Structures are given as C-alpha cells and as structure tokens.
Amino acid sequence: MPLDPLTVRPSDGGQAASYLAPAKVNLGLSVRGLRQGGYHELHSVMVPLAVGDDLELAPADTLTLRVEGAALPTDERNLVYRAARAYLAAAGASGGAAITLRKRLPLASGLGGGSSDAATALMALARLYPAPVNLPALALTLGADVPFFLLGQAALAQGVGEVLTPLPVPRVPLVLVNPGVEVSAKDAYTWLDGEEAFTPALDVEGILAALTARRDVPYFNALQGPVASRHPAIQAALTALSGAGLRSPLMSGSGATCFALAGSDDQAHDAARLIQARQPGWWVVATRTL
C-alpha cells in the first residue's frame, strides 16, 4: 500500500502544520530519445526518501512565502509560491496561506527538492482548502517531476516523467553524497543531446530482484557520463561511496548528488561518518527509501 504522501511533523505554531517534502533518488535513469518540443523520453525508477525539506503552512488572509536555509526568492520565481498561487486560484479559495520553506537539501542536486516542495504545498493546501481540483494535472503544469511526489511511493516514470506506474520497491538503506557542485538539469540534458548518448529501457525486473536480494543492482544513469566528465567532483563522490564499502554507486537525476546502497542502517551511518570525516566540506546523509 502506498504511504500517506503528506507526512505531518509536529509544529509549535498554533494552526500551523509542518510537512516533510521528501527527496527522491532515481534507481536508474534511461533517456530513450528526444521528443518534439525539446522534451526527453524517460524511463526511470523513482523512489522517495526519508530525508527532505520541511514546509510549514498556516491559514492567512494572503499568500506569503518565507525561506530558511537558502537564498531563494519568495515570489513567483519560487516554485512553491507558484504552486500555492495556482492551487488557491483553481480552488477558488477565499483565503491565503503563510508558508515557511526550510531548505535542508542542497540546491540543484538531482534530489527533486523543488518539485517535492511544490507537490507538498499542493497537498497541504488541498487539506486546508478542500476543493475538486485535479492535483496531478495541476502538478504537471509546474514541472515533470512534481506529479511523482503526489504518489507517496516508488514508481516507474515514463514519458517526460508524468506517466507513473507504482512499483513494489523494497525499503533499503543508502548514503547520499553531494560534493558541493550545482548542476542544471537543462545543461545535463543538453550535454547528453550533444553526444546523442541515448540509452535502452531499464531492466526494471532485474533492478527489483537485485534490491530484494541486496546484491549489485543493474541500473545506470544516462546523464552520469556527460555530467561527471564536466564535473570531476561527481566521480570523486562515486569513488568515495565505493571506498566506504557501499554497493552500486550511482548519480541521482541530473546530479550532483550520488548515492550507494548499504546492507543495514548501521552500515549506512558508519559509511556516512567515514565519508564526512574524509570530506568535511561535502553534504553527506545516511537515510532510507520510503
């Protein structure tokens, strides 16, 4: 059964409610080709994680956004603000919301942070102002990854990412490493297009079987080669994960965050401490898939 996609966290603020906006990793990302309009045909296993940003929301007369933990705009240039404004308009809501976004994930990191923040804002507002709004359709207008975060579970993503099929992905511990490099998804796909390095479909059954058996996983990321060749720190992160005794290291999404799988929570935490001690300037987190 899927999880409740909107995880409520305790909040001290009266009517305010705090929600986890989970990160994701791609347990394999194939880019099958280029579609008309500049979009790409994707084939990817996407999985939410137990780590992410925090979004606090309270009813208010107008819509306001405050961001902590990152220097991000708080107007229509911010995806959370656009998501909230779009929902309030679609719902015909008479009120607004005071939203606080606490960024805990690195920016431009391949973890879907902005998309998850936007999806969480949509779901939180749907609780605050219930209305017959088609959330998946509204989410797709905000970005190809946003509909995934409405599911609350792992899924096979196809098309431009909007065709989602829930998958029974086992829960596994892993370690995330971001070496402090920001990678634009637009750049990553442009580099792939230039090399015409399109890839075949993922072996989804093989990936699920390997995850269940806790052996090496036959996945790949089509964007990893083009991105890592331009950002050597990504290859360093992949090497660090292997060197810490973790298996199947891979770049997530368009990077620069990389991850690798652990045999247990204890191994994940030990490996994260080891990598952090060796690379104190990196963002390193032990977590689990949801």
TORMIGU-303512 format. One record per atom (N, C-alpha, C, O): x, y, z. Coordinates in steps of 0.05 Angstrom, whole numbers, padded with zeros to 5 digits, always signed. Layout:
<pts>
XYZ;...
</pts>
This chain:
<pts>
+00017-00024+00000;+00000+00000+00000;+00018+00025+00000;+00038+00025+00013;+00010+00046-00014;+00026+00070-00014;+00024+00084+00013;+00005+00081+00028;+00045+00098+00019;+00045+00114+00044;+00027+00138+00040;+00021+00146+00018;+00019+00150+00063;+00006+00177+00061;+00027+00195+00050;+00048+00199+00063;+00023+00207+00026;+00044+00223+00014;+00050+00249+00029;+00070+00263+00024;+00032+00256+00048;+00036+00281+00063;+00042+00274+00092;+00024+00267+00107;+00067+00275+00100;+00076+00267+00126;+00076+00292+00144;+00092+00310+00140;+00059+00292+00165;+00056+00315+00183;+00078+00313+00204;+00082+00291+00216;+00091+00335+00209;+00111+00336+00231;+00100+00355+00252;+00085+00373+00247;+00108+00350+00278;+00099+00367+00299;+00106+00396+00294;+00127+00402+00283;+00089+00414+00302;+00094+00443+00299;+00084+00457+00324;+00064+00450+00336;+00099+00478+00332;+00092+00494+00355;+00073+00517+00348;+00064+00531+00366;+00068+00521+00323;+00055+00545+00315;+00025+00544+00312;+00015+00547+00290;+00010+00540+00333;-00019+00543+00333;-00032+00527+00311;-00031+00503+00311;-00043+00541+00292;-00057+00528+00269;-00037+00519+00248;-00045+00506+00229;-00012+00526+00250;+00008+00518+00230;+00012+00488+00231;+00012+00476+00253;+00017+00476+00208;+00024+00448+00206;+00050+00445+00190;+00054+00460+00171;+00067+00427+00199;+00093+00424+00186;+00094+00397+00171;+00085+00377+00182;+00104+00397+00147;+00104+00373+00130;+00132+00367+00119;+00147+00385+00114;+00138+00341+00117;+00162+00333+00103;+00158+00333+00073;+00138+00322+00063;+00176+00346+00059;+00176+00346+00030;+00200+00327+00022;+00222+00337+00020;+00194+00302+00018;+00216+00282+00015;+00233+00286-00010;+00223+00293-00031;+00258+00280-00007;+00276+00278-00031;+00269+00252-00046;+00254+00235-00036;+00281+00249-00069;+00279+00224-00085;+00307+00218-00096;+00324+00235-00099;+00310+00192-00102;+00332+00184-00119;+00321+00169-00143;+00299+00158-00142;+00336+00169-00164;+00330+00153-00188;+00346+00127-00186;+00370+00127-00189;+00332+00104-00182;+00345+00078-00182;+00347+00069-00211;+00336+00049-00219;+00361+00085-00226;+00364+00081-00255;+00349+00103-00270;+00327+00109-00264;+00362+00114-00290;+00350+00135-00307;+00359+00131-00336;+00383+00135-00342;+00341+00122-00353;+00346+00119-00381;+00334+00142-00396;+00310+00149-00391;+00349+00154-00414;+00338+00175-00432;+00336+00162-00460;+00356+00158-00473;+00312+00156-00468;+00308+00140-00492;+00312+00156-00517;+00320+00145-00538;+00307+00182-00517;+00310+00198-00540;+00298+00226-00536;+00287+00232-00514;+00299+00242-00556;+00290+00270-00555;+00263+00271-00569;+00259+00262-00592;+00243+00283-00555;+00216+00287-00566;+00213+00315-00578;+00230+00332-00575;+00192+00318-00592;+00186+00345-00603;+00182+00364-00580;+00171+00357-00559;+00190+00389-00585;+00187+00409-00564;+00210+00410-00545;+00210+00425-00526;+00231+00393-00550;+00255+00394-00533;+00253+00376-00508;+00272+00376-00493;+00231+00362-00504;+00228+00344-00482;+00241+00317-00488;+00246+00311-00511;+00247+00302-00467;+00260+00276-00470;+00242+00253-00461;+00226+00256-00443;+00245+00231-00475;+00230+00206-00468;+00246+00192-00446;+00269+00183-00450;+00234+00189-00422;+00248+00178-00399;+00238+00151-00392;+00215+00143-00398;+00255+00136-00377;+00248+00110-00366;+00264+00108-00340;+00288+00103-00341;+00250+00112-00317;+00265+00115-00292;+00249+00103-00269;+00225+00105-00268;+00264+00091-00250;+00252+00083-00225;+00258+00104-00204;+00281+00109-00197;+00236+00117-00195;+00239+00139-00176;+00229+00130-00149;+00208+00117-00147;+00244+00137-00128;+00237+00128-00101;+00240+00151-00081;+00261+00165-00081;+00219+00156-00065;+00222+00177-00044;+00239+00168-00021;+00242+00144-00016;+00250+00187-00007;+00269+00182+00015;+00258+00193+00041;+00239+00209+00042;+00270+00184+00063;+00262+00193+00090;+00275+00219+00098;+00273+00227+00121;+00289+00232+00079;+00301+00258+00084;+00290+00278+00064;+00283+00270+00042;+00289+00303+00072;+00278+00323+00054;+00277+00351+00066;+00289+00356+00087;+00263+00368+00053;+00258+00395+00063;+00234+00395+00082;+00219+00375+00082;+00230+00416+00097;+00207+00420+00114;+00190+00443+00103;+00201+00464+00095;+00164+00439+00103;+00146+00460+00094;+00125+00465+00116;+00111+00447+00124;+00124+00489+00127;+00104+00496+00147;+00084+00515+00134;+00090+00533+00120;+00058+00509+00140;+00037+00524+00127;+00015+00530+00148;+00007+00513+00163;+00006+00555+00147;-00016+00564+00165;-00036+00580+00148;-00027+00594+00130;-00061+00580+00155;-00081+00596+00141;-00075+00626+00145;-00066+00634+00167;-00080+00642+00125;-00075+00671+00127;-00093+00685+00107;-00106+00672+00090;-00094+00711+00109;-00111+00727+00091;-00099+00728+00062;-00114+00728+00043;-00073+00728+00061;-00060+00730+00035;-00038+00708+00033;-00033+00693+00052;-00026+00705+00010;-00005+00685+00005;+00022+00698+00010;+00029+00717-00003;+00037+00686+00028;+00065+00695+00033;+00083+00671+00035;+00074+00649+00043;+00108+00674+00028;+00128+00653+00030;+00153+00664+00043;+00163+00685+00035;+00164+00648+00062;+00189+00654+00074;+00207+00630+00071;+00198+00607+00074;+00232+00634+00064;+00251+00612+00060;+00274+00614+00080;+00286+00635+00084;+00279+00592+00093;+00302+00590+00112;+00321+00569+00101;+00313+00548+00091;+00347+00574+00104;+00367+00554+00097;+00378+00557+00069;+00397+00542+00061;+00368+00576+00053;+00378+00580+00026;+00369+00608+00017;+00348+00618+00025;+00385+00620+00000;+00379+00646-00011;+00362+00643-00036;+00372+00644-00059;+00336+00638-00032;+00318+00634-00054;+00297+00656-00055;+00291+00667-00034;+00286+00662-00078;+00265+00683-00080;+00240+00673-00066;+00236+00649-00062;+00224+00692-00058;+00199+00685-00044;+00174+00695-00059;+00153+00698-00047;+00177+00699-00085;+00155+00708-00102;+00150+00688-00123;+00156+00664-00120;+00138+00696-00146;+00131+00678-00167;+00155+00664-00180;+00151+00645-00195;+00179+00672-00174;+00203+00658-00184;+00207+00632-00168;+00223+00616-00176;+00194+00629-00146;+00197+00605-00129;+00174+00586-00136;+00151+00593-00137;+00181+00560-00140;+00162+00540-00148;+00140+00535-00127;+00117+00529-00134;+00148+00537-00102;+00128+00534-00080;+00107+00556-00082;+00083+00551-00080;+00116+00580-00086;+00097+00603-00088;+00079+00599-00112;+00055+00603-00110;+00090+00591-00135;+00074+00587-00159;+00054+00564-00154;+00031+00566-00163;+00062+00543-00141;+00044+00521-00136;+00021+00530-00118;-00002+00523-00123;+00028+00544-00097;+00007+00554-00078;-00012+00573-00092;-00037+00570-00089;-00002+00591-00107;-00019+00610-00122;-00037+00595-00141;-00061+00602-00144;-00026+00575-00155;-00042+00560-00174;-00064+00545-00160;-00087+00544-00170;-00058+00532-00138;-00079+00517-00124;-00101+00536-00113;-00125+00530-00117;-00093+00557-00100;-00113+00575-00089;-00132+00586-00111;-00156+00589-00106;-00121+00592-00134;-00137+00601-00157;-00156+00579-00167;-00180+00584-00171;-00145+00555-00170;-00161+00533-00180;-00183+00526-00160;-00205+00518-00169;-00178+00528-00134;-00197+00521-00114;-00217+00543-00109;-00238+00538-00095;-00212+00567-00119;-00229+00589-00113;-00229+00596-00083;-00249+00605-00072;-00206+00592-00070;-00204+00596-00041;-00206+00626-00035;-00196+00643-00049;-00220+00631-00013;-00224+00659-00005;-00200+00669+00012;-00197+00694+00015;-00185+00651+00023;-00162+00659+00039;-00135+00653+00026;-00134+00646+00002;-00114+00656+00041;-00087+00651+00031;-00073+00632+00050;-00085+00617+00065;-00047+00635+00051;-00030+00617+00068;-00004+00631+00074;+00008+00644+00057;+00006+00627+00098;+00033+00635+00106;+00050+00611+00105;+00047+00592+00122;+00068+00610+00086;+00085+00586+00082;+00114+00592+00089;+00125+00613+00082;+00126+00573+00104;+00154+00575+00110;+00167+00550+00099;+00160+00527+00106;+00187+00554+00081;+00202+00532+00070;+00229+00530+00083;+00245+00550+00082;+00235+00508+00096;+00261+00504+00108;+00277+00485+00091;+00272+00461+00090;+00297+00496+00076;+00313+00480+00058;+00334+00464+00073;+00351+00476+00087;+00333+00438+00070;+00353+00421+00082;+00369+00406+00061;+00390+00394+00066;+00358+00405+00036;+00372+00392+00014;+00389+00412-00001;+00382+00435-00003;+00411+00403-00013;+00426+00420-00030;+00410+00429-00054;+00392+00415-00063;+00417+00453-00065;+00403+00463-00088;+00414+00450-00113;+00437+00442-00114;+00397+00447-00134;+00405+00436-00160;+00421+00411-00156;+00444+00408-00166;+00409+00392-00141;+00425+00368-00132;+00415+00342-00143;+00427+00321-00137;+00394+00341-00160;+00384+00316-00171;+00367+00300-00152;+00361+00277-00156;+00358+00313-00130;+00342+00300-00110;+00313+00308-00111;+00296+00299-00095;+00306+00325-00130;+00278+00333-00134;+00267+00352-00112;+00243+00353-00108;+00285+00366-00099;+00276+00383-00076;+00255+00403-00083;+00234+00405-00070;+00259+00419-00104;+00240+00439-00112;+00213+00427-00120;+00192+00438-00114;+00214+00405-00135;+00190+00392-00144;+00174+00380-00120;+00150+00382-00119;+00189+00369-00101;+00176+00358-00077;+00164+00380-00060;+00142+00377-00049;+00178+00402-00058;+00167+00425-00043;+00141+00435-00055;+00122+00440-00041;+00140+00436-00082;+00116+00445-00095;+00093+00426-00091;+00071+00434-00086;+00099+00400-00094;+00078+00380-00091;+00067+00380-00062;+00043+00377-00058;+00085+00383-00043;+00077+00384-00015;+00059+00408-00010;+00040+00406+00005;+00066+00431-00022;+00049+00455-00019;+00021+00449-00031;+00002+00458-00018;+00020+00436-00053;-00007+00430-00065;-00023+00413-00046;-00047+00418-00041;-00011+00391-00035;-00026+00373-00018;-00034+00386+00008;-00056+00382+00018;-00016+00403+00019;-00022+00417+00044;-00045+00436+00040;-00063+00438+00057;-00045+00450+00018;-00067+00469+00013;-00093+00455+00007;-00114+00465+00013;-00091+00431-00005;-00115+00416-00010;-00128+00407+00016;-00153+00404+00017;-00112+00403+00037;-00124+00397+00063;-00135+00423+00076;-00156+00422+00089;-00122+00445+00072;-00131+00470+00084;-00155+00481+00070;-00174+00490+00083;-00156+00479+00043;-00178+00489+00028;-00188+00467+00009;-00182+00468-00015;-00203+00448+00019;-00212+00425+00002;-00229+00436-00021;-00247+00452-00018;-00223+00425-00045;-00238+00432-00069;-00233+00411-00090;-00213+00397-00089;-00251+00408-00110;-00248+00387-00131;-00227+00395-00152;-00234+00399-00175;-00202+00398-00143;-00180+00406-00161;-00166+00381-00169;-00160+00364-00153;-00159+00379-00195;-00144+00356-00206;-00114+00361-00199;-00100+00374-00215;-00105+00351-00176;-00078+00357-00168;-00056+00346-00187;-00038+00361-00193;-00058+00321-00198;-00038+00313-00217;-00035+00330-00241;-00013+00336-00250;-00058+00339-00252;-00057+00356-00276;-00045+00383-00269;-00029+00394-00284;-00052+00394-00245;-00041+00419-00237;-00011+00416-00232;+00004+00434-00239;-00003+00394-00220;+00025+00389-00214;+00042+00388-00239;+00064+00398-00240;+00031+00376-00260;+00046+00374-00285;+00051+00401-00298;+00072+00404-00312;+00034+00421-00293;+00039+00447-00304;+00063+00461-00290;+00074+00480-00300;+00071+00450-00267;+00093+00462-00251;+00120+00449-00257;+00140+00461-00253;+00119+00424-00268;+00144+00410-00274;+00140+00381-00277;+00121+00370-00265;+00156+00367-00293;+00152+00339-00299;+00155+00321-00275;+00143+00300-00274;+00171+00329-00255;+00175+00312-00231;+00154+00316-00210;+00152+00300-00191;+00139+00338-00211;+00121+00345-00189;+00099+00324-00185;+00093+00317-00162;+00086+00312-00206;+00066+00292-00202;+00076+00268-00186;+00060+00256-00171;+00101+00260-00189;+00111+00237-00175;+00108+00240-00145;+00101+00221-00131;+00113+00264-00135;+00113+00268-00106;+00085+00268-00094;+00082+00269-00070;+00065+00268-00111;+00038+00265-00101;+00031+00236-00094;+00012+00231-00079;+00047+00217-00104;+00041+00189-00101;+00047+00178-00073;+00031+00163-00061;+00070+00187-00062;+00078+00177-00036;+00090+00149-00037;+00091+00135-00016;+00099+00140-00060;+00112+00114-00063;+00129+00113-00088;+00128+00130-00105;+00145+00092-00090;+00162+00088-00113;+00146+00083-00138;+00123+00073-00137;+00157+00091-00161;+00142+00088-00186;+00162+00087-00209;+00184+00097-00208;+00153+00073-00230;+00166+00075-00256;+00155+00099-00270;+00131+00102-00274;+00173+00117-00278;+00166+00142-00291;+00173+00140-00321;+00196+00133-00328;+00153+00145-00338;+00157+00144-00367;+00146+00169-00379;+00136+00187-00365;+00148+00171-00406;+00141+00196-00419;+00161+00217-00412;+00185+00212-00413;+00152+00241-00405;+00171+00261-00395;+00174+00260-00365;+00186+00277-00352;+00162+00238-00353;+00162+00234-00325;+00134+00234-00313;+00131+00230-00289;+00114+00240-00330;+00087+00243-00320;+00071+00217-00320;+00050+00215-00307;+00081+00196-00335;+00067+00171-00336;+00079+00153-00314;+00101+00143-00316;+00063+00150-00292;+00074+00138-00268;+00060+00111-00262;+00035+00109-00262;+00076+00090-00257;+00065+00064-00250;+00077+00056-00223;+00102+00052-00221;+00061+00054-00202;+00072+00047-00176;+00088+00020-00177;+00080+00002-00191;+00110+00019-00162;+00127-00004-00162;+00131-00014-00133;+00133+00003-00115;+00133-00040-00129;+00139-00051-00102;+00169-00051-00096;+00181-00072-00094;+00180-00028-00093;+00209-00026-00088;+00214-00031-00058;+00202-00018-00041;+00231-00051-00051;+00236-00056-00023;+00250-00032-00010;+00265-00017-00023;+00246-00029+00016;+00259-00007+00030;+00288-00015+00036;+00294-00036+00046;+00306+00003+00028;+00335-00002+00031;+00349+00022+00043;+00341+00045+00037;+00369+00017+00060;+00385+00040+00070;+00405+00048+00049;+00415+00032+00033;+00412+00074+00049;+00431+00084+00030;+00445+00109+00041;+00437+00120+00061;+00465+00117+00027;+00480+00141+00034;+00480+00161+00011;+00485+00153-00012;+00473+00186+00016;+00474+00207-00003;+00499+00224+00000;+00507+00230+00023;+00511+00231-00022;+00535+00248-00021;+00532+00270-00042;+00528+00264-00066;+00534+00295-00034;+00535+00317-00053;+00562+00332-00049;+00566+00343-00027;+00578+00333-00070;+00605+00345-00067;+00605+00375-00069;+00627+00387-00072;+00582+00388-00068;+00581+00417-00068;+00580+00429-00096;+00586+00453-00100;+00572+00413-00116;+00570+00422-00144;+00540+00425-00150;+00525+00407-00145;+00533+00448-00162;+00505+00451-00172;+00505+00445-00202;+00521+00455-00217;+00486+00428-00210;+00484+00420-00238;+00456+00427-00248;+00436+00419-00236;+00455+00443-00269;+00430+00450-00281;+00420+00426-00298;+00434+00415-00314;+00394+00418-00293;+00383+00396-00308;+00383+00402-00338;+00388+00385-00355;+00378+00428-00345;+00379+00436-00373;+00406+00431-00385;+00408+00421-00408;+00427+00437-00370;+00455+00432-00381;+00459+00403-00384;+00470+00394-00404;+00451+00387-00364;+00456+00358-00365;+00443+00345-00390;+00456+00329-00404;+00419+00353-00396;+00405+00342-00420;+00417+00353-00446;+00418+00339-00466;+00426+00378-00445;+00439+00389-00469;+00465+00374-00475;+00470+00368-00499;+00480+00368-00455;+00505+00353-00459;+00499+00325-00470;+00513+00315-00488;+00478+00312-00459;+00471+00286-00469;+00462+00287-00498;+00470+00270-00514;+00446+00307-00505;+00437+00310-00533;+00461+00314-00551;+00462+00302-00573;+00481+00330-00543;+00504+00335-00559;+00520+00310-00565;+00532+00307-00587;+00520+00291-00547;+00534+00266-00551;+00516+00244-00563;+00526+00223-00570;+00490+00250-00564;+00470+00231-00574;+00473+00204-00559;+00472+00183-00571;+00477+00206-00533;+00482+00183-00516;+00456+00172-00504;+00455+00167-00480;+00436+00167-00521;+00411+00157-00512;+00414+00127-00505;+00432+00113-00515;+00396+00117-00488;+00400+00091-00475;+00375+00073-00478;+00353+00083-00482;+00379+00047-00475;+00356+00029-00476;+00340+00030-00450;+00348+00043-00430;+00317+00017-00450;+00300+00017-00426;+00314+00003-00403;+00331-00015-00407;+00308+00010-00379;+00319-00003-00355;+00308-00031-00353;+00286-00037-00362;+00323-00048-00340;+00315-00075-00333;+00301-00073-00306;+00313-00079-00285;+00276-00065-00306;+00262-00060-00281;+00260-00085-00264;+00264-00083-00239;+00253-00107-00276;+00251-00132-00260;+00278-00140-00248;+00279-00149-00225;+00299-00136-00263;+00326-00142-00252;+00333-00123-00230;+00346-00132-00210;+00326-00098-00232;+00331-00079-00211;+00317-00086-00185;+00328-00086-00163;+00291-00093-00187;+00275-00100-00164;+00286-00126-00151;+00287-00128-00127;+00293-00145-00168;+00304-00171-00157;+00330-00166-00142;+00335-00178-00121;+00348-00149-00153;+00373-00144-00141;+00370-00129-00115;+00384-00134-00095;+00351-00110-00114;+00346-00095-00089;+00336-00114-00067;+00344-00112-00044;+00318-00132-00075;+00308-00151-00055;+00329-00170-00045;+00330-00176-00021;+00347-00179-00063;+00369-00197-00055;+00393-00183-00043;+00412-00196-00034;+00392-00157-00044;+00415-00140-00034;+00441-00147-00047;+00462-00151-00034;+00440-00149-00074;+00464-00153-00090;+00467-00129-00108;+00451-00111-00108;+00489-00129-00124;+00494-00106-00142;+00470-00102-00161;+00459-00122-00171;+00462-00077-00164;+00438-00071-00179;+00445-00063-00208;+00463-00047-00213;+00431-00075-00228;+00438-00070-00256;+00424-00045-00266;+00410-00045-00286;+00429-00022-00253;+00418+00003-00263;+00440+00021-00274;+00464+00015-00270;+00432+00042-00287;+00451+00062-00298;+00436+00088-00299;+00412+00090-00297;+00452+00109-00303;+00441+00136-00306;+00452+00147-00332;+00476+00152-00334;+00436+00152-00352;+00445+00161-00378;+00459+00188-00376;+00476+00194-00392;+00452+00204-00356;+00464+00231-00353;+00491+00230-00338;+00506+00250-00339;+00497+00208-00326;+00521+00208-00308;+00547+00213-00324;+00564+00229-00315;+00550+00200-00346;+00575+00204-00362;+00579+00232-00371;+00600+00244-00365;+00560+00244-00385;+00563+00272-00394;+00567+00292-00371;+00582+00311-00374;+00553+00287-00348;+00556+00306-00326;+00582+00302-00311;+00596+00322-00305;+00589+00277-00305;+00613+00272-00290;+00639+00280-00305;+00659+00287-00293;+00637+00278-00332;+00661+00286-00348;+00666+00316-00346;+00689+00325-00350;+00646+00331-00339;+00649+00360-00336;+00652+00369-00307;+00659+00391-00301;+00645+00351-00289;+00647+00357-00260;+00662+00334-00246;+00649+00315-00237;+00688+00335-00245;+00704+00313-00233;+00696+00306-00205;+00701+00284-00195;+00684+00326-00190;+00677+00321-00163;+00656+00299-00161;+00654+00285-00140;+00640+00295-00182;+00619+00275-00182;+00632+00247-00182;+00624+00229-00168;+00652+00244-00199;+00667+00218-00199;+00680+00214-00172;+00682+00191-00163;+00690+00235-00160;+00702+00232-00133;+00682+00223-00113;+00688+00206-00096;+00658+00233-00115;+00636+00224-00097;+00630+00195-00101;+00626+00180-00081;+00628+00186-00126;+00622+00158-00131;+00644+00140-00121;+00639+00118-00110;+00669+00149-00124;+00692+00133-00114;+00691+00132-00083;+00698+00111-00072;+00684+00154-00071;+00683+00154-00041;+00662+00135-00031;+00666+00122-00011;+00639+00133-00044;+00618+00115-00036;+00627+00086-00038;+00623+00070-00020;+00641+00079-00060;+00651+00052-00063;+00673+00047-00042;+00674+00025-00030;+00690+00067-00037;+00711+00063-00018;+00702+00060+00010;+00717+00050+00027;+00677+00068+00016;+00666+00065+00043;+00651+00038+00046;+00638+00034+00066;+00654+00021+00026;+00642-00006+00028;+00613-00008+00019;+00600-00029+00025;+00603+00012+00006;+00575+00012-00003;+00574+00001-00032;+00594+00000-00046;+00550-00008-00040;+00548-00021-00066;+00531-00005-00086;+00514+00011-00078;+00536-00010-00111;+00520+00001-00133;+00518+00032-00132;+00496+00043-00132;+00541+00046-00131;+00540+00075-00131;+00529+00086-00157;+00535+00075-00179;+00514+00108-00156;+00502+00120-00179;+00496+00149-00174;+00491+00157-00152;+00497+00165-00195;+00488+00193-00193;+00457+00193-00195;+00446+00178-00210;+00445+00210-00179;+00416+00213-00180;+00407+00235-00198;+00418+00257-00197;+00388+00230-00215;+00377+00251-00233;+00399+00264-00250;+00416+00250-00261;+00399+00290-00251;+00419+00305-00266;+00443+00312-00249;+00461+00327-00258;+00444+00301-00224;+00467+00307-00206;+00464+00333-00192;+00444+00348-00196;+00482+00339-00174;+00508+00326-00170;+00507+00305-00147;+00528+00293-00141;+00484+00301-00134;+00483+00282-00113;+00486+00253-00123;+00474+00246-00143;+00503+00238-00109;+00506+00210-00115;+00498+00194-00091;+00496+00204-00068;+00492+00168-00095;+00483+00151-00073;+00494+00123-00077;+00503+00116-00099;+00494+00107-00056;+00501+00079-00057;+00486+00065-00035;+00479+00077-00015;+00482+00039-00039;+00465+00023-00022;+00481+00010+00001;+00504+00002-00003;+00468+00007+00024;+00481-00006+00047;+00466-00031+00054;+00442-00034+00047;+00479-00049+00069;+00466-00073+00077;+00449-00070+00102;+00432-00087+00107;+00453-00048+00116;+00438-00043+00141;+00439-00013+00147;+00455+00001+00136;+00422-00005+00165;+00422+00023+00174;+00449+00029+00188;+00460+00051+00183;+00459+00011+00204;+00484+00016+00217;+00507+00019+00197;+00524+00037+00200;+00508+00003+00176;+00529+00006+00156;+00526+00033+00142;+00546+00045+00136;+00502+00041+00136;+00498+00067+00123;+00508+00090+00140;+00522+00107+00131;+00502+00089+00166;+00511+00111+00184;+00541+00110+00188;+00554+00131+00189;+00553+00086+00190;+00582+00084+00192;+00596+00095+00167;+00615+00109+00169;+00585+00088+00144;+00597+00097+00119;+00594+00127+00116;+00613+00140+00106;+00571+00138+00124;+00567+00167+00122;+00587+00181+00140;+00599+00202+00132;+00592+00171+00164;+00611+00184+00182;+00639+00183+00170;+00654+00202+00173;+00646+00160+00158;+00673+00157+00146;+00677+00177+00124;+00697+00190+00122;+00657+00179+00106;+00660+00197+00083;+00661+00226+00092;+00677+00242+00082;+00644+00233+00112;+00643+00260+00122;+00670+00268+00135;+00679+00291+00132;+00682+00249+00149;+00708+00254+00161;+00730+00259+00140;+00748+00275+00144;+00728+00245+00118;+00748+00248+00097;+00742+00273+00080;+00761+00285+00069;+00717+00280+00078;+00709+00303+00061;+00690+00321+00077;+00666+00321+00072;+00701+00337+00096;+00684+00353+00113;+00668+00374+00099;+00648+00384+00110;+00675+00381+00075;+00661+00402+00060;+00637+00391+00044;+00622+00406+00032;+00634+00364+00043;+00612+00352+00028;+00587+00350+00045;+00589+00350+00070;+00564+00349+00032;+00539+00343+00045;+00535+00312+00043;+00533+00301+00022;+00534+00300+00067;+00533+00270+00068;+00510+00263+00088;+00509+00273+00110;+00492+00245+00079;+00469+00237+00096;+00464+00207+00092;+00464+00197+00070;+00460+00193+00115;+00450+00166+00114;+00420+00167+00117;+00409+00181+00134;+00406+00152+00100;+00377+00152+00101;+00366+00126+00090;+00381+00106+00088;+00340+00125+00085;+00327+00101+00074;+00307+00109+00053;+00297+00131+00052;+00301+00090+00036;+00279+00094+00017;+00253+00090+00032;+00252+00077+00052;+00231+00103+00022;+00205+00100+00034;+00187+00081+00018;+00164+00077+00025;
</pts>
